């Protein structure tokens, strides 16, 4: 019996070892939302999937859905964010906090292209973007506030006041990140209040 193959971009949120050579992945995908998928033999040295499914990677993934759930059958790495920021502790910690909130708030398999695109944009910027220049400590802090507000807004937990609409509607840019320095206290207040409202 053949299965339909779903091809989509995904951000690898978290992984768990299963048995001797398998892994289970939490992947936030553009077309399918948050999914839990298994990959067999991925921890073996000969596996072609192992380098394309590392945590904090953005990859093209091919999936099939069987009786036991989703299974990864192929993957191609687009960008390994972790390897580009692994020597910058504040960037690693920041990405972990943002993705941990994502894991808590995104329930079920529901497509959210806007959120996927925002996260991809933010993580790519964190990893140096096209220029390859990693952001400064202040920029990382400001970027975190922007991403958290975007996550909360896109999932319906935050109604932005007028003074913060720019960080919701405008494309991410160095100017936007610099501008957050002026609104940092307001952002922190709204983030904390919105997370409290989630009751998670």
Residue pairs with C-beta under 8 A, 6 or more apart in sequence:
3 64
3 65
3 66
4 64
4 65
5 62
5 63
5 64
5 73
6 31
6 32
6 62
6 63
6 64
6 65
7 60
7 61
7 62
7 63
8 29
8 30
8 31
8 32
8 60
8 61
8 63
9 29
9 30
9 31
9 58
9 59
9 60
9 61
9 78
9 116
9 120
10 27
10 28
10 29
10 30
10 35
10 58
10 59
10 60
10 61
11 27
11 28
11 29
11 56
11 57
11 58
11 99
11 116
11 119
11 120
11 123
12 25
12 26
12 27
12 53
12 54
12 55
12 56
12 57
12 58
12 59
13 25
13 26
13 27
13 28
13 34
13 55
13 99
13 102
13 103
14 25
14 26
14 55
14 99
14 103
15 23
15 24
15 25
15 26
15 53
15 54
15 55
16 23
16 24
16 25
17 23
17 43
18 24
18 38
20 43
21 40
21 41
21 42
21 43
21 44
22 38
22 39
22 40
22 41
22 42
22 43
23 38
23 39
23 42
23 43
23 53
24 36
24 37
24 38
24 39
25 36
25 37
25 38
25 39
25 53
25 72
26 34
26 35
26 36
26 103
27 34
27 35
27 36
27 37
27 61
28 34
28 102
28 106
28 116
28 119
29 35
29 61
29 116
30 111
30 113
30 116
30 117
31 111
31 113
32 63
32 109
32 111
33 106
33 108
33 109
33 110
33 111
33 112
34 102
34 103
34 106
34 107
34 108
34 109
34 110
35 63
35 70
35 109
36 69
36 70
37 61
37 63
37 69
37 70
37 71
37 72
38 68
38 69
38 70
38 71
38 72
39 49
39 53
39 71
39 72
40 71
41 47
42 49
42 50
42 53
42 72
43 50
44 50
49 72
49 74
49 75
51 77
52 59
52 61
52 75
52 76
52 77
53 59
53 61
53 72
53 75
54 77
54 80
54 82
54 83
55 82
56 80
56 81
56 82
56 95
56 99
56 123
57 77
57 78
57 79
57 80
57 81
57 82
58 77
58 78
58 79
58 81
58 120
58 123
58 124
59 75
59 76
59 77
59 78
60 75
60 76
60 78
61 72
61 74
61 75
62 72
62 73
62 74
62 75
63 70
63 71
63 72
63 73
64 70
64 71
64 73
65 71
79 123
79 124
79 127
81 95
81 123
81 124
81 126
81 127
82 92
82 95
84 127
84 128
84 134
85 91
85 92
85 95
85 126
85 127
85 134
86 92
88 134
88 140
90 137
90 140
90 141
91 126
91 134
91 135
91 140
94 126
94 140
94 141
94 143
94 144
95 123
95 126
97 144
98 119
98 122
98 144
98 147
98 148
98 151
101 148
101 151
101 195
102 119
102 151
104 198
104 200
105 151
105 152
105 155
105 157
105 198
105 200
106 112
106 115
106 155
112 154
112 155
114 154
115 150
115 151
115 154
115 155
118 147
118 150
118 151
118 154
118 172
119 147
119 151
121 171
121 172
122 143
122 146
122 147
122 150
122 172
125 135
125 143
125 172
125 177
126 134
126 135
126 140
126 143
127 134
128 134
128 135
135 143
135 177
138 181
139 174
139 177
139 178
141 184
142 177
142 178
142 180
142 181
142 184
143 177
143 180
145 167
145 180
145 184
145 187
145 188
145 191
146 167
146 172
146 176
146 177
146 180
146 187
148 187
148 191
149 158
149 160
149 164
149 167
149 168
149 187
149 190
149 191
150 167
150 168
152 158
152 191
152 194
152 195
153 159
153 160
153 168
157 194
157 195
157 197
157 198
158 190
158 191
158 194
160 167
160 168
160 190
161 186
161 190
163 183
163 186
164 183
164 186
164 187
164 190
166 176
166 179
167 176
167 179
167 180
167 183
167 187
170 176
180 187
